């Protein structure tokens, strides 16, 4: 500050001498002009002297105040303080700094009187200094700034301390950029790919697929090794892994270009783990991510972090596994669990449908023929199986109880078999699940976050048409030579017909094999068809929903604005009806239930409605899904649905462009 004052003082003196000389010159030119100039000059002199005196007084007062303020903190100590230190007024004017700050931070520049905000705009004196300080950058260096207030004479002075931690922050940034991430890559249809390929093409296809995977990993500076014929392990640094995520794992599209036949293309499932503190944790999380990817049907990448899963891909249909080795293994393990339990409880999902109830009935018959007591827990009021439930009750060979009653039968070694769902929040009774120590899950829906993790047996096949199909296969391999009754066979057949829309969608060879077995057990398709019949009132309400449909991107969207008791059933049936309209690849029916907007989604397989519903917080299967929105406006819900469809189509477009 004093240096600036000394700089301006000579300038003032020079100007005064010039004005005096000019005034004297006018004396020889014109006496009147001289008198006028002299008068103006005297007035100016008086004004300058008055202002200079005031300025000097203000400067003296300010410097005295600053001196006193610094004295309170020991000025000599601050001058020799081992950190760059600065004194700043509450209006951010820089008034003092020590030599270390001038040299190390300002680069020998003088910034007295400048605003601190011009140098470090992130510092805000209106807020208390954070415990970790304020991160600031200046001239290529990184600083952590701490500040504290020093009140004096009604105004605040702030002392700022600057810690140059450039090297530390650069090292930390490099550490986070280079943290390892682990990816497990699986050719999830390897056996089918090999079987479909011709003998002279087999080696070429497998070599091409392996080269594509290796080239992709190398392009991101990854370390890759083939562990088995269909499994690879790759390690990436975090910054490269982030680029792969931004690229949305383009290897998924590259693999689909490799085909063993006109109908069989290679698909990959990838499990990725990142942000872990140890390699064992990375391996565990990567395996969880791979299981989640496979559980959702494969042909996708799942990234597991401490905050949950993120999915990429998953727009293809699940590939049917023709081998029944896994079914036989599960049947053997399940037989042992049934024999070692005191009793068995069977339970499906809330608002049980024909697939959930039918598969429970079939499994209940098997358990009973193996000599164990069993019962089926189902809400008698909130379900969609009225006709079948009435027939089962009339038959009397199965024990049907409400979930609250089933709690009374739980013992230490009770076995709980959950069918047609693998999420505790969707079960008929989560309380039953929590109380049973031994749990078996049989489900075909794509795996969702928050699935059952403590199941002794987790029989999960997302390519299967229905849980009833899976139970039908299991029954054939369970010990005891299980024989189904005609009603049991029809219950299982109804479940298959429901989820396949009368064998029109998601049917494979094993679906028809299961149906053939049920037919041999006495299932009458005419009797099964009667379970789907409805009253005239229901049919008319359903027709009105269908008639209200609008079309958007080959999707039919309808709204059922009136809430009534069976609205959930009729909305699902209306969604099925809409698929029969030419040009409709997917259908969505919005309806009100208990003050919230629900969406029932269906497709013929061309559109993966599960992904669309997951965008809205729901889930389900490739061609059958749903969600519940905590809003009451149909207009808002419809807009959210349209945005989800757009998001899905954009992802599908990127996939197709990758193929091109």
C-alpha positions in Angstrom: 0.0 0.0 0.0 2.8 2.4 0.9 4.6 1.6 -2.2 1.6 2.6 -4.3 1.3 5.9 -2.3 5.0 6.7 -2.9 4.5 6.1 -6.6 1.6 8.5 -7.0 3.1 11.4 -4.9 5.8 12.4 -7.4 3.1 12.5 -10.1 1.1 15.0 -8.1 4.1 17.2 -7.6 5.0 17.2 -11.3 1.5 18.2 -12.2 1.6 21.1 -9.7 4.8 22.4 -11.3 3.4 22.2 -14.8 0.2 24.1 -13.7 2.4 26.8 -12.0 4.5 27.2 -15.2 1.5 27.5 -17.4 -0.1 30.2 -15.1 3.1 32.2 -15.2 3.2 32.1 -19.0 -0.3 33.7 -19.1 1.1 36.7 -17.2 3.1 37.7 -20.3 0.2 37.1 -22.6 -2.9 38.6 -21.0 -3.2 40.1 -17.6 -7.0 39.2 -17.4 -6.3 35.6 -18.4 -3.5 35.5 -15.8 -5.9 36.5 -13.0 -8.5 34.0 -14.0 -5.9 31.2 -14.3 -4.3 32.2 -11.0 -7.7 32.1 -9.3 -8.5 28.6 -10.7 -5.0 27.4 -9.8 -5.3 28.6 -6.2 -8.7 26.9 -5.9 -7.2 23.7 -7.3 -4.3 23.9 -4.9 -6.6 24.3 -2.0 -8.7 21.4 -3.1 -5.8 19.0 -3.7 -4.3 19.9 -0.3 -7.6 19.2 1.4 -8.1 15.9 -0.4 -4.5 14.9 0.2 -4.8 15.6 3.9 -8.0 13.5 4.1 -6.5 10.7 2.1 -3.4 10.7 4.3 -5.7 10.6 7.4 -7.7 7.7 6.0 -4.5 5.9 5.1 -3.0 6.5 8.5 -6.2 5.4 10.2 -6.4 2.2 8.0 -2.8 1.3 8.5 -3.1 1.9 12.2 -6.2 -0.3 12.3 -4.4 -3.0 10.3 -1.4 -2.8 12.5 -3.5 -3.1 15.6 -5.4 -6.0 14.0 -2.3 -7.8 13.1 -0.8 -7.1 16.5 -3.6 -9.1 18.0 -2.4 -12.1 16.1 1.3 -11.2 16.6 2.4 -9.5 13.4 6.0 -10.8 13.7 4.7 -14.4 13.9 2.5 -14.0 10.8 5.3 -12.5 8.9 7.5 -15.5 9.7 4.5 -18.0 9.5 5.6 -21.1 7.5 2.5 -20.9 5.3 1.6 -18.2 2.8 -0.8 -15.9 4.7 -3.0 -13.0 3.6 -5.1 -10.3 5.3 -8.3 -9.5 3.5 -11.2 -7.1 4.4 -14.7 -8.3 4.5 -15.3 -6.7 1.0 -12.5 -9.0 -0.3 -9.9 -6.2 -0.7 -6.4 -7.5 -0.1 -4.6 -5.4 2.5 -1.7 -7.5 3.6 0.3 -10.7 2.9 3.6 -12.1 4.0 6.6 -12.5 1.9 6.1 -16.2 1.4 2.7 -15.6 -0.2 4.1 -12.9 -2.4 6.8 -15.3 -3.6 5.1 -18.7 -3.7 1.6 -17.8 -4.7 1.5 -14.4 -6.4 4.8 -14.9 -8.3 6.5 -11.7 -7.0 3.5 -9.6 -8.0 2.0 -6.9 -5.8 -1.8 -7.3 -5.4 -2.5 -4.8 -2.6 -6.0 -3.3 -3.0 -7.1 -6.0 -5.5 -10.1 -8.1 -4.9 -9.5 -11.6 -3.6 -12.4 -12.8 -5.8 -10.4 -12.0 -8.9 -7.8 -14.5 -7.9 -9.8 -17.1 -5.9 -13.5 -16.8 -6.8 -14.5 -19.8 -4.8 -13.8 -18.2 -1.4 -16.9 -17.0 0.3 -16.6 -15.2 3.6 -20.3 -15.3 4.1 -20.0 -19.0 4.8 -17.9 -20.6 7.6 -14.7 -22.1 6.4 -15.3 -25.8 5.7 -13.2 -28.3 7.8 -11.5 -29.4 4.7 -10.9 -25.9 3.4 -11.6 -24.5 0.0 -10.1 -26.1 -3.1 -8.6 -23.4 -5.4 -6.4 -23.3 -8.5 -4.1 -20.4 -9.5 -1.5 -20.3 -12.2 -1.3 -24.1 -12.6 -1.0 -24.8 -8.9 -3.6 -26.3 -6.6 -4.2 -24.8 -3.1 -6.4 -25.6 -0.1 -7.3 -22.3 1.5 -8.4 -21.9 5.1 -9.7 -18.6 6.5 -10.8 -17.1 9.8 -12.5 -13.9 10.8 -10.8 -11.2 13.0 -13.4 -8.5 14.0 -12.1 -5.0 14.6 -13.7 -1.6 14.9 -17.1 -2.7 13.5 -15.6 -4.3 10.4 -14.2 -7.8 9.8 -10.7 -8.7 8.7 -10.0 -12.2 7.5 -6.8 -14.1 7.6 -6.3 -16.6 4.8 -3.8 -19.5 4.9 -2.7 -21.1 1.7 -1.6 -24.8 1.6 0.0 -25.7 -1.8 -0.9 -29.4 -2.2 -0.5 -29.7 -5.9 1.6 -32.8 -5.9 -0.6 -34.5 -3.4 -3.8 -33.8 -5.4 -2.1 -34.9 -8.6 -1.1 -38.2 -7.0 -4.6 -38.6 -5.6 -6.1 -37.9 -9.0 -3.8 -40.4 -10.6 -4.7 -43.0 -8.0 -8.4 -42.7 -8.7 -7.7 -42.7 -12.5 -5.7 -45.9 -12.3 -7.7 -47.9 -9.7 -8.3 -51.4 -11.1 -11.6 -52.5 -12.4 -12.5 -56.2 -13.1 -14.6 -57.5 -15.9 -15.8 -61.1 -16.4 -16.9 -61.8 -20.0 -19.0 -64.8 -20.7 -20.2 -66.1 -24.1 -23.6 -67.0 -22.7 -24.8 -69.1 -25.7 -21.5 -70.9 -26.3 -22.9 -74.4 -26.5 -25.8 -73.4 -28.7 -23.4 -71.5 -30.9 -21.1 -74.5 -31.4 -24.0 -76.8 -32.0 -25.5 -74.5 -34.7 -22.2 -74.0 -36.5 -21.1 -76.3 -39.3 -18.0 -78.4 -38.7 -15.8 -76.4 -41.0 -17.1 -73.0 -39.6 -16.8 -73.8 -35.9 -13.1 -73.0 -35.4 -13.4 -69.8 -37.5 -16.4 -68.5 -35.5 -14.8 -69.2 -32.1 -11.6 -67.6 -33.2 -13.3 -64.6 -34.6 -15.3 -64.2 -31.4 -12.1 -64.5 -29.2 -10.2 -62.0 -31.4 -13.1 -59.5 -31.2 -13.1 -59.7 -27.4 -9.4 -59.4 -27.1 -9.2 -56.5 -29.6 -11.9 -54.7 -27.7 -10.1 -55.1 -24.3 -6.7 -54.1 -25.8 -8.2 -51.0 -27.3 -8.9 -49.9 -23.7 -5.5 -50.8 -22.4 -6.9 -53.9 -20.7 -5.2 -57.0 -19.5 -7.2 -60.0 -20.6 -6.9 -63.8 -20.2 -9.2 -66.6 -21.3 -10.1 -68.7 -18.2 -12.3 -71.3 -19.9 -13.7 -72.0 -23.4 -16.5 -69.5 -22.9 -15.1 -67.2 -20.1 -12.6 -64.3 -20.1 -11.2 -62.2 -17.3 -10.1 -58.6 -18.0 -8.6 -55.9 -15.8 -8.9 -52.2 -16.7 -7.9 -48.9 -15.1 -10.7 -46.7 -13.9 -10.3 -44.0 -16.6 -10.4 -46.7 -19.4 -13.4 -48.4 -17.7 -15.2 -45.0 -17.6 -14.7 -44.7 -21.4 -16.1 -48.2 -21.9 -19.1 -47.3 -19.9 -19.5 -44.1 -21.9 -19.2 -46.2 -25.1 -22.0 -48.5 -23.6 -19.9 -51.6 -24.1 -19.9 -51.7 -27.9 -18.5 -55.2 -27.8 -22.0 -56.4 -27.2 -23.0 -55.2 -30.7 -19.7 -56.5 -32.2 -20.4 -60.0 -30.9 -23.8 -60.0 -32.4 -22.3 -59.7 -35.9 -20.7 -63.1 -35.4 -23.3 -65.8 -36.4 -23.2 -69.5 -36.6 -26.3 -69.7 -38.7 -29.0 -67.4 -39.9 -30.8 -67.5 -36.6 -28.0 -68.0 -34.0 -25.7 -65.1 -33.2 -23.1 -64.8 -30.5 -24.2 -62.9 -27.3 -22.1 -61.9 -24.4 -22.8 -61.3 -20.7 -20.4 -59.0 -18.9 -20.1 -58.5 -15.2 -18.0 -55.4 -14.1 -16.8 -54.3 -10.7 -15.2 -51.0 -9.9 -14.4 -48.8 -6.9 -13.3 -51.6 -4.6 -10.5 -51.6 -2.0 -9.2 -55.1 -2.7 -9.0 -57.7 -5.5 -11.1 -60.3 -3.6 -13.8 -57.7 -3.3 -13.5 -56.9 -7.0 -13.8 -60.6 -7.9 -16.9 -61.1 -5.7 -18.6 -58.0 -7.1 -17.8 -58.8 -10.7 -19.3 -62.3 -10.2 -22.4 -60.8 -8.7 -22.7 -58.4 -11.7 -22.3 -61.3 -14.1 -25.0 -63.3 -12.3 -27.3 -60.3 -12.5 -26.6 -60.0 -16.2 -27.3 -63.7 -16.8 -30.4 -63.5 -14.6 -31.8 -60.7 -16.8 -31.5 -62.8 -19.9 -27.9 -62.2 -21.0 -26.7 -60.2 -23.9 -25.9 -57.2 -21.6 -23.3 -55.7 -19.3 -24.0 -55.1 -15.6 -21.7 -52.7 -13.7 -21.6 -53.3 -9.9 -20.5 -50.5 -7.6 -21.1 -49.8 -3.9 -24.2 -47.9 -4.9 -25.9 -50.7 -6.9 -26.1 -51.9 -10.5 -26.1 -50.1 -13.8 -27.2 -52.1 -16.9 -26.2 -51.7 -20.6 -27.7 -53.6 -23.5 -30.3 -56.3 -22.7 -32.5 -55.6 -25.8 -32.3 -59.1 -27.2 -34.4 -62.1 -26.3 -33.1 -64.7 -23.9 -31.5 -67.7 -25.6 -33.2 -71.0 -24.8 -31.0 -73.7 -23.2 -31.9 -77.0 -24.7 -30.0 -79.1 -22.2 -31.8 -80.1 -19.0 -28.7 -80.9 -17.0 -29.4 -77.9 -14.7 -33.0 -79.0 -14.2 -31.9 -82.5 -13.1 -29.3 -81.1 -10.7 -31.9 -78.7 -9.1 -34.4 -81.5 -8.9 -32.0 -83.6 -7.0 -31.1 -80.8 -4.5 -34.8 -79.9 -4.1 -35.7 -83.5 -3.4 -33.2 -83.6 -0.5 -34.5 -80.3 0.9 -38.1 -81.6 0.8 -37.2 -84.8 2.5 -35.2 -83.1 5.3 -38.0 -80.5 6.1 -40.8 -81.0 8.5 -43.4 -79.2 6.2 -43.4 -77.1 3.1 -45.1 -73.7 2.3 -45.6 -72.7 -1.3 -46.1 -69.0 -2.2 -46.2 -66.9 -5.3 -46.3 -63.2 -5.9 -49.0 -60.7 -4.8 -52.1 -60.6 -6.9 -51.4 -64.2 -7.9 -52.0 -65.1 -11.6 -52.5 -68.4 -13.2 -48.8 -68.9 -13.6 -48.0 -68.3 -9.9 -50.9 -70.3 -8.6 -50.6 -73.0 -11.2 -47.0 -73.7 -10.5 -47.7 -73.7 -6.8 -50.4 -76.3 -7.3 -48.1 -78.5 -9.3 -45.3 -78.3 -6.8 -47.7 -78.9 -3.9 -48.8 -82.1 -5.6 -45.1 -83.3 -5.9 -44.4 -82.4 -2.2 -47.5 -84.3 -1.0 -46.6 -87.4 -3.0 -43.1 -87.3 -1.5 -44.8 -87.7 1.9 -44.5 -84.2 3.3 -47.2 -81.9 4.6 -47.6 -78.7 2.5 -49.9 -75.8 2.0 -50.3 -72.9 -0.5 -50.4 -69.4 0.8 -52.5 -67.1 -1.3 -54.6 -64.0 -0.6 -58.2 -65.2 -1.3 -59.4 -61.7 -2.1 -56.6 -60.1 -4.0 -55.8 -62.5 -6.9 -56.7 -63.1 -10.5 -57.3 -66.9 -10.4 -60.9 -67.0 -9.3 -62.0 -69.9 -11.5 -58.9 -72.1 -10.9 -58.9 -71.3 -7.1 -62.6 -72.4 -6.8 -61.9 -75.7 -8.6 -58.9 -76.4 -6.5 -60.8 -75.7 -3.3 -63.7 -78.0 -4.5 -61.2 -80.7 -5.3 -60.0 -80.7 -1.7 -56.6 -82.4 -2.3 -54.7 -79.2 -1.7 -54.5 -77.1 1.4 -55.2 -73.4 0.6 -54.7 -70.8 3.4 -54.4 -67.0 3.7 -50.8 -65.7 4.3 -51.7 -64.7 7.8 -52.8 -68.3 8.6 -49.6 -69.7 7.0 -47.5 -68.0 9.6 -48.9 -70.4 12.2 -47.4 -73.4 10.4 -43.8 -72.1 10.2 -41.4 -74.3 12.2 -37.6 -74.3 12.6 -37.1 -76.6 9.6 -40.0 -75.4 7.4 -39.1 -75.2 3.7 -40.5 -72.2 1.8 -40.8 -72.6 -2.0 -41.3 -69.3 -3.8 -42.6 -69.5 -7.4 -42.9 -66.9 -10.2 -41.0 -64.2 -8.4 -37.6 -63.7 -6.8 -38.1 -60.3 -5.2 -39.1 -60.2 -1.5 -41.2 -57.0 -2.1 -43.3 -58.8 -4.7 -44.0 -61.9 -2.7 -47.5 -62.7 -1.4 -46.1 -62.3 2.1 -42.7 -60.9 2.9 -43.2 -61.8 6.5 -43.4 -65.6 5.6 -40.2 -65.2 3.7 -38.4 -63.5 6.5 -39.4 -66.1 9.1 -38.5 -69.2 7.0 -34.8 -70.1 7.3 -34.8 -72.4 4.3 -35.9 -70.9 1.0 -36.1 -72.2 -2.6 -36.8 -69.9 -5.5 -38.3 -71.0 -8.9 -38.7 -68.1 -11.3 -38.4 -67.1 -14.9 -38.5 -63.3 -14.7 -35.4 -61.3 -15.5 -33.4 -60.7 -12.3 -33.9 -57.4 -10.6 -31.9 -55.5 -8.0 -32.9 -56.6 -4.5 -33.5 -60.2 -5.3 -33.5 -63.1 -2.8 -29.9 -63.7 -1.8 -30.3 -66.3 0.9 -32.0 -69.0 -1.1 -30.5 -72.5 -0.7 -31.7 -73.3 -4.3 -32.2 -70.4 -6.7 -33.6 -72.0 -9.9 -33.8 -69.1 -12.2 -34.1 -69.4 -16.0 -35.1 -66.2 -17.8 -35.4 -67.9 -21.1 -38.3 -70.1 -19.8 -41.8 -69.2 -20.8 -43.2 -69.5 -17.4 -42.7 -70.7 -13.8 -45.3 -73.5 -14.7 -43.0 -74.7 -17.4 -40.0 -74.9 -15.0 -42.1 -76.7 -12.4 -43.4 -79.2 -15.0 -39.8 -80.0 -15.9 -38.7 -80.3 -12.2 -41.6 -82.7 -11.4 -40.3 -85.2 -14.0 -36.9 -85.4 -12.2 -38.0 -85.3 -8.6 -37.6 -88.5 -6.6 -40.8 -90.6 -6.0 -42.2 -91.0 -9.5 -44.6 -88.0 -9.2 -48.0 -88.4 -10.9 -50.1 -85.3 -11.5 -53.8 -85.3 -11.3 -55.9 -84.0 -14.2 -56.6 -80.7 -12.3 -52.9 -80.3 -11.4 -51.9 -80.7 -15.1 -54.6 -78.2 -16.2 -53.4 -75.7 -13.5 -49.8 -75.9 -14.9 -51.1 -75.8 -18.5 -53.1 -72.6 -17.6 -49.9 -71.0 -16.3 -48.0 -71.8 -19.5 -50.9 -70.6 -21.7 -51.2 -67.3 -19.8 -47.5 -66.3 -20.1 -47.2 -67.5 -23.7 -50.5 -66.0 -24.8 -51.7 -69.4 -25.9 -48.3 -70.5 -27.2 -47.8 -67.5 -29.4 -44.9 -65.7 -27.7 -41.7 -66.8 -25.9 -42.2 -70.5 -26.7 -39.3 -72.9 -27.3 -38.9 -76.6 -27.8 -39.0 -77.2 -24.0 -42.2 -75.3 -23.7 -44.0 -77.7 -26.1 -42.3 -80.6 -24.4 -43.7 -79.5 -21.1 -47.1 -79.0 -22.6 -47.0 -82.5 -24.2 -46.2 -84.0 -20.8 -49.1 -82.2 -19.2 -51.3 -83.4 -22.0 -50.3 -87.0 -21.2 -51.2 -86.3 -17.6 -54.7 -85.6 -18.7 -54.8 -81.8 -19.2 -57.8 -80.8 -21.2 -57.1 -77.6 -23.2 -60.9 -76.9 -23.5 -61.2 -76.9 -19.7 -58.0 -74.8 -19.4 -59.5 -72.3 -21.8 -62.6 -71.9 -19.6 -60.3 -70.5 -16.9 -59.7 -67.5 -19.0 -63.4 -66.7 -19.6 -64.9 -63.4 -18.3 -68.4 -61.9 -17.8 -70.1 -59.6 -20.3 -69.5 -56.6 -18.0 -65.8 -57.3 -17.8 -65.6 -57.8 -21.6 -67.4 -54.5 -22.2 -65.1 -52.5 -19.8 -62.1 -54.1 -21.4 -63.3 -53.2 -24.9 -63.7 -49.6 -23.8 -60.1 -49.5 -22.6 -58.9 -51.0 -26.0 -61.0 -48.4 -27.9 -59.3 -45.5 -26.1 -55.8 -46.6 -27.2 -53.5 -44.1 -28.9 -50.4 -45.1 -31.0 -46.9 -43.9 -30.5 -43.8 -45.5 -32.1 -45.6 -48.8 -32.8 -46.8 -48.9 -29.2 -50.5 -48.8 -28.2 -51.2 -46.7 -25.1 -54.6 -46.8 -23.4 -56.0 -45.3 -20.2 -58.6 -46.8 -17.9 -59.7 -43.7 -16.0 -62.2 -45.4 -13.7 -61.1 -47.5 -10.8 -63.0 -50.6 -9.9 -62.3 -53.9 -8.1 -60.9 -56.0 -11.0 -59.2 -53.1 -12.8 -55.7 -54.7 -12.5 -56.9 -57.9 -14.2 -58.8 -56.1 -16.9 -56.0 -53.7 -17.6 -53.6 -56.7 -18.2 -56.2 -58.4 -20.4 -56.7 -55.2 -22.4 -53.0 -54.9 -22.9 -53.0 -58.4 -24.3 -55.9 -57.5 -26.6 -54.0 -54.5 -28.0 -51.2 -56.8 -29.2 -53.7 -58.3 -31.7 -53.9 -55.0 -33.6 -51.8 -54.8 -36.7 -48.6 -52.8 -36.3 -48.6 -52.9 -32.5 -45.3 -54.2 -31.1 -46.0 -53.3 -27.5 -49.0 -52.2 -25.4 -49.3 -50.1 -22.3 -52.5 -49.7 -20.2 -52.6 -47.0 -17.5 -55.0 -47.4 -14.6 -55.6 -46.0 -11.1 -55.2 -48.2 -8.1 -55.4 -46.9 -4.5 -54.6 -43.3 -5.7 -51.5 -44.2 -7.8 -51.1 -44.7 -11.5 -50.1 -48.2 -12.5 -49.0 -49.4 -15.9 -49.4 -52.8 -17.3 -47.1 -53.5 -20.3 -47.1 -56.3 -22.8 -45.2 -57.1 -26.0 -44.9 -59.8 -28.7 -41.1 -59.9 -28.2 -40.1 -57.1 -30.6 -40.0 -54.6 -27.8 -38.4 -55.4 -24.4 -41.1 -53.9 -22.1 -39.1 -54.9 -19.0 -36.4 -52.3 -19.8 -39.1 -49.6 -20.4 -40.8 -50.4 -17.1 -37.4 -50.4 -15.3 -36.8 -46.8 -16.5 -40.0 -46.0 -14.5 -39.0 -48.0 -11.4 -40.8 -51.2 -12.3 -39.8 -54.4 -13.8 -41.0 -57.8 -15.1 -40.1 -59.8 -18.1 -39.2 -59.2 -21.7 -42.8 -59.3 -22.9 -44.7 -58.8 -19.7 -43.9 -56.1 -17.1 -45.5 -53.4 -15.0 -44.7 -50.5 -12.8 -46.4 -48.2 -10.2 -45.9 -44.5 -10.2 -46.5 -42.5 -7.0 -48.4 -39.8 -8.9 -52.1 -39.3 -9.5 -52.1 -37.5 -12.9 -52.6 -39.7 -15.9 -51.2 -36.9 -18.1 -47.9 -36.8 -16.1 -47.7 -40.6 -16.1 -48.3 -40.8 -19.8 -45.6 -38.2 -20.5 -43.2 -40.2 -18.3 -44.1 -43.3 -20.3 -43.5 -41.6 -23.6 -40.1 -40.4 -22.4 -39.2 -44.0 -21.4 -40.2 -45.3 -24.8 -38.1 -42.7 -26.5 -35.1 -43.6 -24.2 -35.6 -47.3 -25.1 -35.8 -46.6 -28.8 -32.7 -44.4 -28.7 -30.8 -47.3 -27.1 -32.1 -49.7 -29.7 -31.1 -47.2 -32.5 -27.5 -47.1 -31.1 -27.5 -50.9 -31.2 -28.7 -51.1 -34.8 -26.2 -48.4 -35.9 -23.5 -50.5 -34.3 -24.5 -53.5 -36.3 -24.4 -51.4 -39.5 
